[in-house]
């Protein structure tokens, strides 16, 4: 289960997966859970990934 912690202001930021998911790499951060974040890829798929698996584009 995820624990809630203080937000860092990355919700809504564009991001890029370091390792593509079924050919998709671009997405948007929609939630954050400490060391993990939930992203929505451009194809609509939502993934929970560790922060070090994505590049946050400010």
N, C-alpha and C positions, 0 to 999 in steps of 0.2 A: 504494500500500500504506500502511496506517496504521502510525504509530509509536506505541509505548506510552510513556506518561509517567505522572507521579505522579497518583494519583486525588485528586479534590477532595471526595469524600464525597457526590456527587449520585446515585450509583447507587441505584435504588429510589425516587427522588423523583418525584412527580407533575409533569407538565409540560403546557404548552399550546402548540400550534403557532400562530405568528402568522398564517400563511397556511394555511387548511384543506387537508387532503389528502382528496379525494373526499368532502367533507362532515365529515370527522373532525378534531377538534382536540385531544382529550384523550388522554394517554398516560402511560407510565412510562419513566424512563431505565433502560436495562439494561446499557449499556456506555459507556465514554468513551475517546476516542482523541485527546487533545490538543484541537484546535480543533473536532473533530466528536464527536457523540454518537450512539449508537444508541438509538432509542426504540421501544417497542411501543405502538401505538395501541389504543384500546378494542375495535376490530374484529379485533385479532390481527396486523395488518400491522406489520412492522418496517421502520423507515426510518432511514437515516443522514442526519443533518442537521447544519448548523453551529450552534454554540451561540447565535449571534445570531438564529437562526430560531425559537427557542423561549423561552418564559417558564418558568423553573423555580419551581414552587410549593413553598416550604419548609414 
